[in-house]
Amino acid sequence: MEVSRKITNMMGTERDLNFKETELCLGLPGGGGTELETPKATGKRGFSETVDLKLNLQPKEESVKNDSKEKSLQPPCTKDATKPPAKVQVVGWPPVRSYRKNMMAQKNTSHEEGEKPNSSAALVKVSMDGAPYLRKVDLKMYKSYQELSDALAKMFSSFTMGNYGAQGMIDFMNESKLMDLLNSSEYVPTYEDKDGDWMVVGDVPWEMFVDSCKRLRVMKGSEAIGLAPRAMEKCKNRS
Amino acid sequence: MSEDDDRSPPLDLRGADIAESSNKTRNCSGVSGSGVPGPGPGPSSMEFQAPYPDQVLENVLENVLQFLSSRRDRNAASLVCKSWCRVEALTRSELFIGNCYSVSPRRATVRFARVRSVAIKGRPRFADFNLMPPDWGAHFAPWVAAMASAYPWLEKVYLKRMSVTDDDLAVLAESFPSFKELVLVCCDGFGTSGLAIVASKCRQLRVLDLIESEVADDDMDWIACFPENGTTCLESLIFDCVECPINFEALERLVARSPSLKKLRLNRFVSIGQLYRLVVRSPQLTHLGTGSFSAAEGPAQGEPEHDYLSAFAACKSLVCLSGFREILPDYLPAIRPVCANLTSLNFSYANINAEQLKSVVLHCHKLQSFWVLDSICDEGLQAVASTCKDLRELRVFPFDAREDSEGPVSEVGLQAISEGCRKLQSILYFCQHMTNAAVVAMSQNCPELEVFRLCIMGRHRPDPVTGQPMDEGFGAIVRNCKMLTRLAVSGLLTDRAFGYIGKYGKLVRTLSVAFAGDSDMGLKYVLEGCPRLQKLEIRDSPFGDAALRSGLHHYYNMRFLWMSSCRLSPQGCQGIARELPRLVVEVIRDEVAEHKDDAVDILYMYRSLEGPRDDAPRFVTILQ
């Protein structure tokens, strides 16, 4: 299978990447010390919230209950660390349709960065096994794996996703858990990175993923099983 | 689309087909010229083989009723008697379904046999704001399937907030050889593949309008799928919401062979240089969406700087201008030649400031509809107020749609508009805060207001000058604007505001409420006081079961009621369902929020002839 060949190639060649950044060994965001971490795990994470990559039919947002039963979103983390955190926003308020909100958000970014919105789009094709049509997503429209998984779930509504665990990313070091997931008939999102290798989504910090992802493919867990052992090997080999 | 609705409860339509008694003794032969009470002229008579004493009268009626266009008049005519009901059904060519679940496709197509144009509305409006999980329903599929066999001569389809798949579009394209107009507003579920099928198979297509719809990018070059040879019948091509690049060369060729094209609205992937090439080919356009209105991306294309000013100057018929999706303000002066003729201008995607706006709008004396971003500030609105004396509709959208953002527009802008634009009929205004005084002023200065939608983005925000709730402002609106049919309220509001609405808002058909009110009394005032209320959408307000019960006398007259994050219990909703068997009562679980108690997340209820729908997703429970 061509996927395994590519991964073998990758294993055999020198890569002048920053290994620290691309290594697959995962732990809690922020680099806390747990037994699941390898010594090489860095605190370099692009996002501060823990996300659950559960791809449900319903959009899953972190909610804060208060007296008036308002649903709230955690503020999206911005790249600019000097900005004060935004006030918690209520779902669907103010009542502006998301198309318009997205258009304005693009203008905001381009205004600050001095770029045209077009050039900062990161469009990738998304295919799902069994779906008759391709889709395209702009990864820059999302700030986290959670938002991406919500969007994918909406697009391919026959998705069901396995439980990725409390951390945002796949716990490669827990082999049995991973094997359970991959052995099931649940769907797993995978992506082709800059080197042409197929990886399971969720292995690197979000920003890195956006930069390196060339296309997405949602495949059955049982098919993705071919990827996981190589990914784990990649991880071990780097340490 | 007009919003008029019949006020009558739905009929049991099976009665309409029962033949009249043949015991009538009326003698018709003296009345008509033909003298023979047999089948008369017209295709409808073939369906009634039994001899009718009133047959001649029915034929006369048919010839008269076919001129009746208003659906409200038609609804009234259909209630006169069974004969009128039957004839009205045969002569109705435009079918409007305000709620796709209120009647089944089969029932509708059986009653109205000769329909050429269908309009169907689906999802509730609050679904646009992610208040409900996706995939709630409103599928076009069963409708297109029923119509494929019932209306082979169908010409027009208008859908709003429906789920339309590529397969549905394929069925549509293949089933209706005379198909002429497709308008999809706020729809989703389809992609460029579906558009390609419509473009290639609908040879009589005059109108393809995609408005605020979500179109998936299937990498399909749909523009190139229009037939390449000969001229097309295209009069309107609107695709400004399509978020994927198009084949511009194919578009250029298409426009060149569409001599009837009057409306063209491009998406943001069309650069201003490309726009130029289209505009010079089609100076006959009346409606233009300019696309990005900015230079193309990438290295210099080697394009000469076009004479945009002359290109626009040649468009003598242009009355409606929109687009400007990524506007480079340097290009703005190019549209000046058309300003004097413009009746409609949409800058709501253009991040321009007051000065830039003024350079254009001060020439727009005939403007009737104006959509804009609040980036123009109060100063920009003052310029509009001083120039656009004929303004009927104003929409001011927020550039930064958050509660705590800066408020570039305020009561100053609203006051100016009210003083300058006395003919105003419809306003949608987003701001951070507002004073009662400005709202009262508008109620007095603009007596013709029919639609007043004020969105104070800061929740529960009082009048910043007086510290008072916004009750008096909205009270003045319902009291002074005697033609008011649609109202959206915001800011800090007590039950008193709802008291005013119930007391004075006698013509209100649509009411939107968010984060307002103190108690059940608020909702009671409205349900007991507003006899014309059709559509009521409420979120995050303290209204409970008792308030819900106070509308029992009225729910059959309404199109729908939406209440989310209020104080309803399953028992309360169940009670309504039990007492009103023709009401479909949906309790929708928003599974994001975890409940300690048993509260109802979302209640959505509507009258229906069909009972519970069979396509409800698992997060919807229909109470009975």
Interface residues (C-beta under 8 A of the other chain):
Chain A: N56 L57 Q58 P59 K60 E61 S63 K65 S68 K69 E70 K71 A86 K87 Q89 V90 V91 G92 W93 P94 P95 V96 R97 S98 Y99 R100 K101 M103 M104 K107 N108 H111 K116 P117 N118 S119 K125 P132 Y133 L134 R135 K136 K154 M155 S157
Chain B: F126 D128 F129 N130 L131 P133 P134 D135 D166 C186 G191 S193 E212 E214 A216 D217 D218 D219 C241 C244 S294 E297 R325 E326 S348 Y349 N351 L373 F397 P398 F399 D400 A401 R402 E403 D404 F430 C455 M457 R459 A514 F515 R539 D540 P542 S565 D590 E591 V592 A593 E594 A599 P617 F619
